[in-house]
Amino acid sequence: MRHLHTRTTRRRLVGALVTGLLCTGGLTVPAVAQDPVTPALADGQALTPPMGFNNWNSTNCRPEFNESMVEGIADIFVAKGLKAAGYQYVNLDDCWALPNRDADGKLVPDPVRFPHGIKAVADYVHSKGLKLGIYTSAGTKTCNDAGFPGGLGHEYSDAQQFADWGVDYLKYDNCNNQGVDARTRYTTMRDALKATGRPIVFSICEWGENKPWEWASDIGHLWRTTGDISDNWGSMLSILKQNLPLARYAGPGHWNDPDMLEVGNGGMTDTEYRSHFSLWSIMAAPLLIGSDLRTATPATFDILDNREVIAVDQDPLGKQGNVVTSEGGRWVVAKEMKDGSRTVALFNESGSAQRIATTAAAAGLPGARAYTLRDLWQHRSYNTAGAISATVPAHGTVLVRVSADRHALKNPPAVELALANAPLVQAGTPTPLTTTVTDLGRTTAEHVSTGLTGPAGWKIRAASPTTARAVRTGRALRTKWTVTPPAGTPTGSYDLTLRASYRSPTGARVTGTLPFTASVVVAPPSGTSYLGDLPWMSTANGYGPVERNTSNGESAAGDGHPITLGGVVYAKGLGVHAESEVQYYTGKACEKVTADVGVDDEKGANGTVAFEIWADGTKVASTGVLTNAMPAQPVTADVTGAQVVRLVVTDGGDGIDSDHADWADAQLTC
């Protein structure tokens, strides 16, 4: 289940893509891998990260979680090819049992949800060639408010019941643990499972509170490294940043678990879901589907069934990807593969398209005349001279597999589509925009052409050539354009598409696109204005929308309360929830941002955040980590000459539980 009840109740419970590689451009983490941890739990299980399904993210404890649903998921695994893709476990989460044990102290399946019992469900799942998982907590009760029985003090009896039912996987949560040492609680259940004689994968859901990666490799096959994930960008991003530094602790039979997949649940875009799936795979994370496959869209199945991305996750070498660079929201993560290749993720954390670049050498590959670059979302191979780069759309990920290959030149050259300047335009005003088509390959791109299209009514005209007879290695077709939105176009983001085509030396025709957004902006007013009253370019937020002049209510727009810091109520400001980013167009005409910042009083003693102000690509102010116990902190930033100002709130390094952050009295002076 959502075992932390992220946001409000966690502490109460404890103890009581789109690609810019046409044919292919943060957090400080050491790029050099340390010696891996060797597990003592060498029982041959979970030699690759477990793959399957868990119902919690899509159903919680609602009535649709029942026997029919579980068996239906097993049917879909077979019918849709997910079983063939490697998905194996069909896992029950909380609410499968009655609130009370029977007279003999045994767990009792809910007869309404599971009228034929758990063994019958296990038998059905097994008949499909799949495996069944179940859930309980290493406490007196599970995490649900209904108070279902936990396993603390009943480990051997419960483990034997699970084995008798034919359970293959146990997710063991952390609620109502009575303050008993975590290692002791989880070791007892490990021993109880072993005593049954049945192979059962043991998933430790301890939320990373006691750093299980440091002690659990001889206890469980996987361990949660973070709080619970939610179906939004801020939650996924926060968990990613907590899990990435733990690469050295992962390996066959012992995996870091950043929680289940949200792909398809509707809270993120397909581009964001592709990033989610790509990044979980390069981190060698368990891939447990969290959406209701009975209503999933074709786009969701396309993501979940991408065999080339799954192969990255399931690579038998068992390496978790390491961060190569992570500057300005431009992430490069590289994963060593058993065949000697490297999988490389170019991930754009920011809300605007960015060029992200690395090299085969930086990813750990030996020197070679040419490399084969396989785009795992395009399912196409190219040759590169060693450059790996793309303009990656906002929140997108380019995922490629690169190898030193003497046959690389049989593939067409990799070509990168890029923007040379940010597409910020004003209605009715011609704005220059420059695009490039760059040959990254060892061979020449021939008969290159490019085009740019936008919304109906927009005037887009080329001011320099759009074709080139040949573009050699490292060279580019550079095209200047003028882009004019119609007068009266409202502020906001609008879709444009850069297209290019070329021929390889063998005559193969290659085409590709780079979708991106242009922001229609207005010049900021002169004088001093409250940021809560000004139009923003874009926002991203951990829960719910960014709120104007109220706190963040975590759900629908307008559900916040008066901004309150240290007992002081502020009439103006921005209410956000980490991870958060709000972008404003300042047009090189402004000088200063000021605010009082802190964690809103409505979260009681909870919440840890850090505030940052960025002027274009430079951090110009930061607070360090703030807690609810601290009074409002004044922050002032010099933004002179900046075209765009970003207000950023991070989670303080401990996840986004209760991180209600206020930019109180936030003002911009121009």
C-alpha positions in Angstrom: 0.0 0.0 0.0 1.1 3.6 0.3 2.9 2.6 3.3 4.0 6.0 4.5 0.8 7.8 3.9 3.2 10.4 2.4 2.4 14.1 3.2 0.7 14.1 6.5 0.6 10.9 8.4 4.0 9.3 8.0 5.4 10.4 11.3 2.2 9.5 13.2 2.4 6.0 11.9 6.0 5.3 12.6 6.3 3.8 16.1 2.6 4.0 17.2 10.5 11.7 -23.4 10.4 12.8 -26.4 13.9 12.6 -28.1 16.0 15.4 -29.5 18.4 12.9 -31.0 17.1 12.8 -34.5 19.3 9.9 -35.2 20.8 9.5 -32.2 22.6 17.1 -25.3 21.7 19.4 -9.3 22.8 16.8 -7.4 26.4 16.2 -6.9 27.2 12.5 -7.0 30.6 10.9 -7.5 30.9 9.5 -11.0 33.3 6.8 -10.0 31.6 3.7 -8.8 32.7 2.3 -5.4 33.2 -1.3 -4.6 29.8 -3.1 -4.7 28.2 -4.6 -1.7 28.2 -8.4 -1.7 25.1 -9.9 -0.2 25.1 -12.8 2.3 21.5 -13.8 1.3 22.7 -15.9 -1.6 19.6 -18.0 -2.3 19.4 -17.5 -6.0 16.3 -15.3 -5.9 15.8 -11.8 -7.5 19.0 -12.1 -9.5 17.5 -9.3 -11.6 15.1 -6.6 -10.2 11.6 -8.1 -9.6 9.0 -7.1 -12.2 5.3 -7.3 -11.8 2.2 -5.5 -10.6 1.0 -4.0 -7.3 -2.5 -2.7 -6.9 -2.0 0.1 -4.4 -1.2 3.1 -6.6 -4.3 2.6 -8.7 -6.9 1.2 -6.2 -5.7 1.9 -2.6 -8.3 0.1 -0.4 -11.3 0.8 -2.7 -13.7 -2.0 -3.4 -12.4 -2.7 -6.9 -9.3 -4.3 -5.2 -10.6 -7.9 -5.2 -10.1 -11.4 -6.5 -11.6 -10.5 -9.9 -9.2 -7.7 -10.4 -6.1 -9.7 -9.4 -7.0 -12.6 -11.6 -7.8 -10.1 -14.4 -4.3 -8.6 -14.1 -2.8 -12.0 -14.5 -4.9 -12.6 -17.7 -3.7 -9.2 -19.1 -0.1 -10.1 -18.4 -0.5 -13.0 -20.7 -2.8 -11.5 -23.3 -0.8 -8.2 -23.7 2.6 -9.8 -23.7 3.7 -8.4 -20.4 4.6 -11.8 -19.1 6.7 -12.4 -22.2 8.4 -9.0 -21.5 9.5 -10.3 -18.1 6.7 -9.2 -15.7 6.2 -12.0 -13.3 4.7 -11.0 -9.9 1.0 -10.1 -9.3 1.1 -8.6 -5.8 -1.6 -7.8 -3.4 -1.2 -4.8 -1.1 -3.0 -3.8 2.1 -6.7 -4.4 2.8 -6.7 -8.1 1.6 -7.4 -9.4 5.2 -10.0 -8.9 7.9 -9.2 -6.5 10.7 -9.0 -9.4 13.2 -7.2 -12.7 13.3 -9.2 -15.9 14.0 -9.3 -17.7 17.3 -6.0 -19.5 16.5 -4.2 -16.3 15.7 -4.3 -16.8 11.9 -4.8 -14.2 9.3 -8.2 -14.3 7.6 -8.7 -13.1 4.0 -11.6 -10.7 3.5 -14.4 -12.9 2.3 -16.0 -10.1 0.2 -12.8 -9.2 -1.6 -11.5 -12.8 -1.8 -14.4 -15.2 -1.5 -12.3 -18.2 -2.6 -9.4 -17.3 -0.4 -5.8 -16.4 -1.2 -4.7 -19.9 -2.1 -7.3 -20.1 -4.9 -6.0 -16.8 -6.2 -2.4 -18.0 -6.0 -3.4 -21.2 -7.8 -5.0 -19.1 -10.6 -2.0 -16.9 -10.9 0.4 -19.9 -11.0 -1.7 -21.5 -13.7 -0.8 -18.5 -15.9 2.9 -19.1 -15.3 3.1 -16.1 -12.9 3.7 -15.6 -9.2 1.7 -14.1 -6.4 2.8 -11.5 -3.9 1.3 -10.4 -0.6 1.6 -7.6 1.9 1.8 -7.1 5.7 3.7 -4.8 8.1 6.5 -5.3 10.5 4.3 -3.9 13.2 1.2 -4.7 15.2 -1.0 -3.4 12.5 -0.6 -2.4 8.8 -0.6 1.2 7.6 -4.3 1.4 6.7 -6.5 3.3 9.2 -8.8 0.3 9.4 -6.1 -1.5 11.5 -5.5 -4.7 9.6 -3.2 -7.1 11.6 0.6 -6.8 11.1 3.2 -9.4 11.5 5.1 -8.3 14.6 5.0 -11.2 17.0 3.4 -13.5 14.5 6.2 -13.8 12.0 6.5 -17.6 11.9 2.8 -18.3 11.9 2.2 -15.7 9.2 5.1 -16.9 7.1 3.8 -20.4 7.2 0.4 -19.3 6.1 1.9 -17.4 3.2 3.9 -20.5 2.2 0.8 -22.7 2.5 -1.1 -20.4 0.3 1.6 -20.5 -2.4 2.8 -16.9 -1.9 6.1 -16.1 -3.8 6.8 -12.5 -2.7 6.3 -10.7 0.6 6.2 -6.9 0.9 6.8 -6.1 4.6 5.9 -2.6 5.7 7.0 -0.5 8.7 3.9 1.0 10.3 3.0 0.6 14.0 6.4 -1.0 14.7 6.3 -0.1 18.5 9.8 1.2 18.3 11.3 -2.2 17.9 14.7 -2.1 16.1 14.2 -2.3 12.4 17.0 -4.8 11.7 15.6 -7.1 14.4 12.1 -7.0 13.0 13.1 -7.7 9.4 15.6 -10.3 10.4 12.9 -12.2 12.3 10.7 -12.3 9.3 13.6 -13.3 7.0 14.2 -16.3 9.3 10.5 -17.1 9.4 10.3 -17.2 5.6 13.4 -19.3 5.4 11.9 -21.8 7.9 8.9 -22.5 5.6 11.2 -24.0 3.0 9.4 -22.1 0.2 11.3 -19.6 -1.9 9.7 -16.2 -1.2 11.2 -12.9 -2.3 11.5 -10.6 0.7 10.8 -6.9 0.0 11.7 -4.6 2.9 9.4 -1.6 3.0 11.2 0.4 5.7 11.1 3.7 3.8 14.9 4.2 4.1 14.5 5.5 7.6 17.3 3.4 9.0 19.4 3.2 5.9 18.6 -0.4 5.1 21.0 -0.3 2.1 23.8 -0.4 4.7 22.6 -3.5 6.6 19.9 -5.4 4.7 21.8 -7.2 2.0 21.7 -10.4 4.0 18.1 -9.9 5.1 16.0 -8.9 2.1 16.2 -9.1 -1.7 15.2 -5.4 -2.0 14.6 -2.5 0.3 12.7 0.8 0.0 15.1 3.7 -0.1 12.5 6.5 0.2 9.1 7.5 1.3 6.1 6.6 -0.9 5.9 7.7 -4.5 2.9 9.7 -5.7 1.6 10.2 -9.2 3.2 13.6 -9.8 6.4 15.0 -11.2 7.7 16.4 -7.9 7.3 13.1 -6.0 9.1 11.2 -8.8 11.9 13.7 -9.0 12.5 13.8 -5.2 12.6 10.0 -5.0 15.0 9.8 -8.0 17.4 12.2 -6.3 17.4 10.1 -3.1 17.9 6.8 -4.9 20.6 7.8 -7.4 23.5 8.1 -4.9 23.0 4.6 -3.6 24.3 2.8 -6.7 27.0 0.9 -4.9 24.6 -1.0 -2.7 22.6 -2.6 -5.6 23.4 -5.9 -7.3 22.0 -9.3 -8.1 19.8 -10.5 -5.2 19.9 -7.1 -3.4 18.3 -4.1 -4.9 17.5 -0.4 -4.1 13.8 0.1 -4.3 12.6 3.6 -5.1 8.9 2.4 -5.0 6.4 1.3 -7.6 5.7 2.7 -11.0 3.1 5.4 -11.5 3.1 5.0 -15.3 -0.4 5.4 -16.6 -2.2 6.7 -13.5 -2.8 10.1 -15.1 -0.9 12.5 -12.9 2.0 13.0 -15.3 2.4 13.4 -19.1 3.5 10.5 -21.3 6.9 12.4 -21.7 7.2 12.3 -17.9 6.2 8.7 -17.7 8.8 7.8 -20.2 11.3 9.5 -18.0 10.0 7.7 -15.0 10.3 4.3 -16.7 13.7 5.1 -18.3 15.2 6.3 -15.0 13.9 3.4 -12.9 15.3 1.0 -15.5 18.8 2.7 -15.5 18.7 2.5 -11.7 18.1 -1.2 -11.8 14.9 -0.6 -9.8 12.1 -3.2 -9.4 9.5 -2.5 -12.1 6.2 -3.0 -10.4 3.3 -1.6 -12.4 1.1 0.6 -10.3 -1.7 1.4 -12.8 -4.9 -0.5 -13.4 -4.1 -2.4 -16.6 -7.8 -3.1 -17.3 -8.2 0.6 -18.3 -4.7 1.4 -19.4 -4.2 3.3 -22.7 -2.2 2.1 -25.6 0.5 4.7 -24.7 0.8 3.2 -21.2 1.3 -0.3 -22.7 3.8 1.1 -25.1 5.9 2.4 -22.3 5.6 -0.6 -20.0 6.3 -3.1 -22.8 9.4 -1.4 -24.2 11.6 -4.5 -24.3 14.8 -2.6 -25.0 14.3 -0.4 -21.9 13.3 -3.4 -19.8 16.5 -5.1 -20.9 18.5 -2.3 -19.3 16.7 -2.9 -16.0 17.1 -6.6 -16.3 20.7 -6.7 -17.4 22.3 -9.7 -15.5 25.4 -7.7 -14.5 23.1 -6.0 -12.0 24.7 -2.6 -12.0 22.8 0.5 -11.0 23.5 3.5 -13.1 25.9 6.1 -11.8 25.6 9.9 -12.2 28.2 11.3 -14.6 27.0 14.9 -14.4 24.1 16.8 -13.0 24.5 20.5 -13.6 21.6 22.9 -14.1 18.9 20.2 -14.2 20.8 18.4 -17.0 21.5 14.9 -15.9 23.7 12.2 -17.5 23.5 8.8 -15.9 25.5 5.8 -17.3 24.9 2.1 -16.5 27.5 -0.6 -17.3 26.0 -3.6 -19.1 27.2 -7.2 -19.1 28.1 -7.1 -22.8 30.5 -4.2 -22.2 28.1 -1.5 -23.6 26.8 1.4 -21.6 23.3 2.7 -21.3 23.2 6.5 -21.0 20.2 8.6 -19.9 20.1 12.2 -20.8 17.5 13.5 -18.4 16.2 17.1 -18.4 14.8 17.9 -14.9 13.9 21.5 -15.9 10.7 23.0 -17.3 12.4 24.1 -20.6 14.2 22.2 -23.4 17.9 21.9 -22.7 20.8 20.5 -24.6 22.5 17.7 -22.7 25.8 16.3 -23.8 28.4 13.7 -22.9 30.8 11.3 -24.6 31.3 7.6 -24.9 34.5 8.0 -22.9 32.8 9.8 -20.1 30.2 7.0 -20.0 33.1 4.5 -19.5 33.6 3.1 -22.9 37.1 2.4 -24.4 38.4 4.5 -27.3 37.1 3.4 -30.7 37.0 4.9 -34.2 33.2 4.7 -34.1 30.4 3.6 -31.8 27.0 2.2 -32.4 24.3 4.3 -30.6 21.0 2.6 -30.2 18.0 4.9 -29.3 15.9 2.8 -27.0 12.7 4.7 -27.6 13.1 5.2 -31.3 14.3 1.6 -31.7 16.9 2.7 -34.3 20.7 2.4 -34.4 23.2 5.1 -35.6 26.9 5.6 -35.6 28.6 8.3 -33.6 32.2 9.4 -33.4 31.9 9.5 -29.6 29.5 12.4 -29.0 26.3 11.7 -27.2 24.0 14.7 -27.1 20.5 15.9 -27.6 18.2 18.8 -27.0 15.9 17.1 -24.5 12.4 18.6 -24.0 11.2 19.7 -20.6 11.0 16.7 -18.2 12.1 14.4 -21.0 14.7 11.6 -21.2 16.8 10.4 -24.1 17.9 6.8 -23.4 20.6 5.3 -25.6 22.8 2.2 -25.5 26.3 2.8 -26.8 29.0 0.3 -27.7 32.4 0.3 -29.4 31.5 -1.5 -32.6 33.7 -2.3 -35.6 30.4 -2.6 -37.6 29.1 0.8 -36.5 29.5 2.5 -39.9 26.8 0.3 -41.4 24.4 2.5 -39.5 23.5 6.1 -40.6 25.3 8.9 -38.7 23.7 10.2 -35.6 22.3 13.7 -36.1 21.3 16.1 -33.3 18.5 18.6 -33.6 19.0 21.6 -31.4 17.9 25.1 -30.5 20.6 27.8 -30.3 18.4 30.1 -28.2 15.4 29.9 -25.9 12.1 30.3 -27.7 10.6 33.3 -25.7 8.4 35.3 -27.9 6.0 38.3 -27.6 2.7 38.4 -29.4 2.8 40.4 -32.6 6.5 40.8 -32.5 9.0 38.9 -34.7 11.5 37.0 -32.7 14.7 35.4 -34.0 15.2 31.7 -33.4 18.2 29.6 -34.6 18.1 25.8 -35.1 21.0 23.5 -35.9 21.2 20.0 -37.4 24.6 18.6 -36.3 26.3 15.4 -37.6 27.5 13.5 -34.5 28.5 10.5 -36.6 31.7 9.3 -38.2 30.1 9.4 -41.6 28.6 12.3 -43.6 24.9 13.2 -43.5 23.9 14.0 -47.1 21.1 16.0 -48.6 20.1 17.5 -45.3 16.9 19.5 -45.0 15.1 21.1 -42.1 11.7 22.7 -41.4 9.9 24.5 -38.5 6.2 24.5 -37.9 4.0 26.0 -35.2 0.4 26.7 -34.2 -2.1 27.9 -36.8 -1.8 31.6 -37.5 1.8 31.9 -36.4 4.2 33.2 -39.0 7.4 31.2 -39.2 9.9 32.2 -41.9 13.4 31.0 -42.7 16.0 33.8 -42.8 18.9 31.5 -44.0 19.2 28.2 -45.9 17.2 25.2 -44.8 19.1 22.7 -46.8 22.7 21.5 -47.2 24.1 19.0 -49.7 26.4 17.5 -47.0 27.0 17.9 -43.3 30.2 16.3 -42.2 31.3 15.0 -38.7 31.0 17.8 -36.2 29.5 20.3 -38.6 26.0 21.6 -38.6 23.3 23.1 -40.8 22.5 26.3 -39.0 19.2 28.0 -39.9 17.9 31.3 -38.7 14.1 31.8 -38.4 11.7 34.6 -37.4 8.8 33.5 -35.3 5.8 35.8 -34.9 2.7 34.9 -32.9 -0.5 36.7 -33.8 -1.2 39.9 -31.9 -3.3 39.2 -28.9 -1.9 35.7 -28.4 -2.4 34.9 -24.7 0.7 34.2 -22.5 1.5 30.5 -22.2 3.3 27.7 -23.8 2.8 26.7 -27.5 4.0 23.7 -29.4 6.5 24.0 -32.2 8.2 21.2 -34.1 11.6 21.1 -35.8 11.9 18.5 -38.5 14.9 17.3 -40.4 15.8 14.6 -42.9 19.0 13.4 -44.6 20.5 10.4 -46.4 23.3 8.2 -45.1 26.2 7.4 -47.3 24.5 4.1 -48.1 21.4 5.9 -49.4 19.1 5.3 -46.5 16.6 8.1 -45.9 16.4 9.2 -42.2 13.9 11.6 -40.7 13.3 12.9 -37.3 11.6 15.6 -35.2 12.3 17.7 -32.1 9.1 18.9 -30.5 9.5 21.8 -28.2 7.5 24.7 -26.7 7.7 28.4 -27.3 6.6 30.6 -24.4 4.6 33.7 -25.3 5.6 36.3 -22.7 4.9 39.9 -21.8 7.3 42.5 -20.6 7.3 42.8 -16.8 5.8 46.0 -15.4 8.0 48.7 -14.1 8.3 49.2 -10.4 7.8 46.6 -7.6 5.1 43.9 -8.0 4.0 41.0 -6.0 4.9 37.7 -7.8 1.6 36.2 -6.7 -0.1 38.8 -9.0 2.1 38.4 -12.1 1.7 35.8 -14.9 4.3 33.0 -14.7 5.8 31.1 -17.6 5.5 27.6 -16.1 5.2 25.8 -12.9 6.0 22.3 -11.5 4.9 21.3 -8.1 5.1 18.3 -5.7 1.4 18.1 -4.9 -1.4 20.1 -6.5 -0.8 23.3 -8.3 1.2 26.3 -7.2 -1.2 28.7 -5.4 -1.3 32.4 -5.7 -1.5 34.3 -2.3 -2.5 31.1 -0.3 -0.6 28.1 1.0 -0.5 24.9 -1.0 -3.6 22.6 -0.4 -2.0 19.6 -2.2 -5.0 18.9 -4.4 -7.3 21.2 -6.5 -6.5 24.8 -7.3 -7.8 27.2 -4.7 -7.8 24.7 -1.8 -5.0 26.5 0.2 -5.2 28.5 3.4 -3.7 31.9 4.4 0.1 31.9 4.1 1.4 31.6 7.7 5.0 31.5 8.8 5.9 31.6 12.5 2.4 32.8 13.4 2.6 35.7 10.9 -0.1 35.8 8.2 0.8 37.1 4.8 -1.7 38.4 2.3 0.6 37.9 -0.7 2.9 35.3 -1.9 3.2 31.8 -3.5 2.2 28.5 -1.8 4.1 25.6 -3.2 5.0 22.0 -2.3 8.5 20.6 -2.9 9.8 19.7 -5.4 8.7 22.9 -7.0 9.7 25.4 -9.7 8.0 28.6 -10.8 9.4 30.5 -13.8 8.9 34.2 -14.6 9.9 36.2 -17.7 11.9 39.2 -16.6 13.2 40.3 -20.0 16.5 41.6 -18.8 14.6 44.5 -17.3 14.5 43.6 -13.6 16.9 43.9 -10.7 15.7 42.2 -7.5 13.6 39.5 -6.0 12.7 39.5 -2.3 10.6 37.2 -0.1 10.2 35.8 3.4 10.4 32.0 3.0 9.7 29.0 5.2 7.6 25.9 5.9 3.9 26.9 6.4 2.6 26.6 10.0 -0.2 24.3 8.8 2.2 21.3 8.8 2.9 21.5 12.5 6.4 20.2 13.2 6.8 18.5 9.8 8.5 19.6 6.6 12.1 20.3 5.5 12.8 22.4 2.4 15.4 24.5 0.8 14.7 27.7 -1.3 16.7 28.8 -4.4 16.5 31.7 -6.8 18.0 31.3 -10.3 18.7 34.0 -12.8 18.8 32.3 -16.1 21.3 29.4 -15.5 22.9 30.9 -12.4 21.9 30.3 -8.8 21.9 33.7 -7.2 20.3 33.0 -3.8 19.7 30.0 -1.5 18.7 29.4 2.0 20.0 26.0 2.9 17.7 23.5 4.6 14.8 25.1 6.6 12.4 23.3 9.0 9.0 24.2 10.4 10.7 25.1 13.7 12.6 27.9 12.1 11.1 31.4 11.7 10.6 33.0 8.3 13.9 33.7 6.5 14.3 36.8 4.4 15.9 36.2 1.0 17.1 38.7 -1.6 18.5 38.0 -5.0 20.1 40.2 -7.6 18.6 39.2 -11.0 19.9 42.1 -13.0 20.1 41.2 -16.7 18.3 37.9 -16.4 15.8 37.0 -19.0 14.1 34.3 -16.9 14.0 34.0 -13.1 13.2 30.6 -11.5 12.0 30.2 -7.9 12.9 26.6 -6.8 12.1 24.6 -3.7 13.8 21.3 -3.0 12.9 18.7 -0.5 15.9 19.3 1.8 17.2 15.8 1.0 14.7 13.7 2.9 11.7 13.3 0.5 8.7 15.6 0.0 6.6 14.5 3.1 4.7 17.6 4.4 6.9 20.1 2.5 4.5 23.0 2.3 6.8 25.9 1.3 5.8 29.6 1.2 7.3 32.5 -0.8 5.6 35.0 1.5 5.5 38.6 0.3 7.5 37.6 -2.8 8.2 40.7 -4.9 9.9 41.5 -8.1 11.5 44.9 -8.8 12.0 46.1 -12.4 
